[in-house]
Amino acid sequence: MALSLNPQKTALLCIDLQTGIFTGEGSLVTVGALEMLPNVRKVLESARAARMPVIHFKEVHRKEMVDFGRELDGAEPIHCLETWESTDYYWELAPIDGEFTISKRRYSCFFGTDLEILLRGLKVDTLVLMGTMTNVCVHYTAADAHQHDYHFHVIEDCCAGSDWEAHWAALTAMEYLQTQSRISHQDFIQALLTFSHSAFPLKNT
């Protein structure tokens, strides 16, 4: 079944598209970042053309490292300190005027942020996710979106994981929550084009 999206009821969540992911200057190791970059550009361009709300997130930790909680108990090293240039938004994908920004201390975009207040104000019921890392921040955000009763889609070729096995496993887990939630960047772009044509059909002359 073809993907259907109403840009007035949908928000695009750009999750942790931060400088270090693409330049290698950060401490986190990812796979697929450079491969997804041209796709992410196209998605952003389409969302902006459709006037879909765009919300940018970045994970940021204080230099005193008092807000990591249990994040360093696993495989991840110290990451995304507020004093690192690599923590900022990657310049090609940075927010523009009219878009929203949220800094977070944890993996999920919902945890400890005002995201839900913003979504209620925007009156959206569907979220489209892309970013890093597939198996951590994207996955946990999708799970929270599901539990907050939002429809969600994840653009699988606009995500980078900690490794390929974890990347694909996370996508499978997300689709388990909502059938057909996995889409490609082409699916997203086509859905917006289809809505535009249906909302503003060409008139016969």
C-alpha positions as CSV (number, residue, x, y, z in Angstrom):
1,M,0.0,0.0,0.0
2,A,1.3,3.4,-1.0
3,L,2.4,5.7,1.9
4,S,0.0,8.5,2.7
5,L,1.2,11.6,4.6
6,N,-0.5,14.9,5.3
7,P,2.2,17.4,5.9
8,Q,-0.1,19.5,8.1
9,K,-0.6,16.5,10.5
10,T,3.0,15.2,10.3
11,A,6.3,16.3,11.8
12,L,9.7,15.3,10.6
13,L,12.1,14.5,13.5
14,C,15.8,14.9,12.6
15,I,17.5,13.0,15.4
16,D,21.1,13.8,16.3
17,L,22.4,14.8,12.9
18,Q,25.5,16.2,14.6
19,T,28.8,17.2,13.1
20,G,30.9,14.5,14.6
21,I,28.8,11.8,13.0
22,F,29.7,13.0,9.5
23,T,33.2,14.3,10.1
24,G,34.4,11.5,12.4
25,E,35.5,14.0,15.0
26,G,33.0,12.7,17.6
27,S,33.7,9.7,19.8
28,L,30.8,7.5,18.6
29,V,31.3,5.0,15.9
30,T,28.5,4.6,13.3
31,V,27.9,2.9,10.0
32,G,25.9,4.3,7.2
33,A,26.4,8.0,8.0
34,L,28.0,9.1,4.7
35,E,25.7,6.9,2.7
36,M,22.6,8.4,4.2
37,L,23.7,12.1,3.8
38,P,22.4,12.7,0.2
39,N,19.1,11.0,1.1
40,V,18.7,13.2,4.2
41,R,19.3,16.3,2.2
42,K,16.5,15.3,-0.2
43,V,14.1,14.5,2.6
44,L,14.7,17.9,4.3
45,E,14.3,19.7,1.0
46,S,10.9,17.9,0.4
47,A,9.7,18.5,3.9
48,R,10.5,22.2,3.7
49,A,8.9,22.6,0.3
50,A,5.7,20.9,1.7
51,R,5.9,23.2,4.8
52,M,5.9,20.2,7.1
53,P,7.0,21.0,10.6
54,V,10.7,20.0,11.1
55,I,12.1,19.4,14.6
56,H,15.9,19.0,15.1
57,F,17.4,17.3,18.0
58,K,20.9,17.0,19.4
59,E,22.2,15.1,22.3
60,V,24.2,17.4,24.6
61,H,26.0,16.6,27.9
62,R,27.4,19.1,30.4
63,K,31.2,19.4,30.5
64,E,31.0,18.2,34.2
65,M,29.5,14.9,32.9
66,V,26.9,14.9,35.7
67,D,24.0,14.2,33.3
68,F,25.1,10.9,31.6
69,G,23.2,8.7,34.1
70,R,23.8,5.1,33.0
71,E,24.8,6.0,29.4
72,L,28.4,5.1,30.0
73,D,27.7,1.7,31.5
74,G,27.6,0.0,28.1
75,A,29.7,0.2,25.0
76,E,29.5,4.0,24.5
77,P,32.4,6.3,25.4
78,I,32.0,9.9,26.7
79,H,30.2,11.7,23.9
80,C,28.4,14.9,22.9
81,L,29.9,17.2,25.5
82,E,28.7,20.8,25.2
83,T,32.2,22.1,24.7
84,W,32.9,20.0,21.6
85,E,32.3,21.5,18.2
86,S,31.4,18.0,17.0
87,T,28.3,18.1,19.2
88,D,26.7,20.9,17.1
89,Y,24.3,20.3,14.2
90,Y,26.1,19.3,11.0
91,W,26.2,22.5,8.9
92,E,24.5,21.0,5.8
93,L,21.5,19.7,7.8
94,A,21.3,22.5,10.4
95,P,17.9,24.1,11.3
96,I,16.7,27.0,9.3
97,D,14.4,29.8,10.3
98,G,11.0,28.5,11.2
99,E,12.2,25.1,12.3
100,F,12.3,23.8,15.9
101,T,15.3,22.7,17.9
102,I,15.5,20.6,21.1
103,S,18.5,19.6,23.1
104,K,18.2,16.3,25.0
105,R,20.2,14.6,27.8
106,R,19.0,11.1,27.0
107,Y,18.4,8.9,24.0
108,S,14.7,9.3,23.5
109,C,13.6,12.6,22.1
110,F,10.6,12.5,24.5
111,F,12.5,11.9,27.7
112,G,13.0,15.1,29.7
113,T,12.2,17.4,26.8
114,D,9.2,19.5,25.8
115,L,8.6,17.6,22.6
116,E,5.1,16.4,23.5
117,I,4.1,20.0,24.3
118,L,5.4,21.1,20.9
119,L,3.6,18.3,19.1
120,R,0.3,19.1,20.8
121,G,0.8,22.7,19.7
122,L,1.5,21.7,16.1
123,K,-1.6,19.4,16.2
124,V,0.2,16.5,14.5
125,D,-0.6,12.8,14.9
126,T,2.2,11.3,12.8
127,L,6.0,11.4,13.2
128,V,8.6,10.6,10.6
129,L,12.0,9.8,12.1
130,M,15.5,9.9,10.7
131,G,19.0,10.2,12.2
132,T,21.4,8.5,14.5
133,M,21.8,6.0,15.9
134,T,19.2,3.7,14.5
135,N,19.4,1.2,17.4
136,V,19.6,3.8,20.1
137,C,18.1,7.3,19.8
138,V,15.9,6.6,16.8
139,H,14.7,3.3,18.2
140,Y,13.9,4.6,21.6
141,T,12.1,7.7,20.2
142,A,10.0,5.4,18.0
143,A,9.1,3.3,21.0
144,D,8.1,6.4,23.0
145,A,6.1,7.8,20.0
146,H,4.2,4.5,19.9
147,Q,3.5,4.5,23.6
148,H,2.3,8.1,23.3
149,D,-0.1,7.0,20.6
150,Y,1.5,8.7,17.6
151,H,1.7,7.0,14.2
152,F,5.4,6.8,13.2
153,H,7.5,6.0,10.2
154,V,11.3,5.6,10.1
155,I,13.2,6.4,7.0
156,E,15.6,3.4,6.9
157,D,18.0,4.8,4.4
158,C,18.3,8.0,6.4
159,C,19.5,6.3,9.5
160,A,23.0,5.3,10.8
161,G,23.5,2.6,13.4
162,S,26.3,1.6,15.8
163,D,26.9,-1.4,13.5
164,W,24.9,-3.0,10.6
165,E,23.5,-5.9,12.6
166,A,22.2,-3.5,15.3
167,H,20.9,-1.1,12.6
168,W,18.8,-3.8,10.8
169,A,17.6,-5.4,14.1
170,A,16.3,-2.0,15.4
171,L,14.4,-1.4,12.1
172,T,12.8,-4.9,12.5
173,A,11.9,-4.0,16.1
174,M,10.3,-0.8,15.1
175,E,8.2,-2.4,12.4
176,Y,7.1,-4.9,15.0
177,L,5.4,-2.0,16.8
178,Q,3.7,-0.5,13.8
179,T,3.3,-2.4,10.5
180,Q,4.7,-0.7,7.4
181,S,6.5,1.9,9.6
182,R,9.8,1.3,7.6
183,I,10.0,3.5,4.6
184,S,12.6,4.8,2.2
185,H,13.5,8.4,1.4
186,Q,11.8,7.9,-2.0
187,D,8.6,6.7,-0.3
188,F,8.6,9.9,1.8
189,I,9.2,12.2,-1.1
190,Q,6.5,10.5,-3.3
191,A,4.0,10.7,-0.4
192,L,4.4,14.4,-0.2
193,L,4.1,14.8,-4.0
194,T,1.0,12.7,-4.0
195,F,-0.6,14.8,-1.3
196,S,0.3,18.0,-3.1
197,H,-1.3,16.8,-6.3
198,S,-4.4,15.6,-4.5
199,A,-4.8,18.8,-2.5
200,F,-4.1,21.1,-5.4
201,P,-5.1,19.2,-8.6
202,L,-4.1,20.6,-11.9
203,K,-7.0,22.4,-13.6
204,N,-7.9,21.6,-17.2
205,T,-7.6,24.6,-19.4
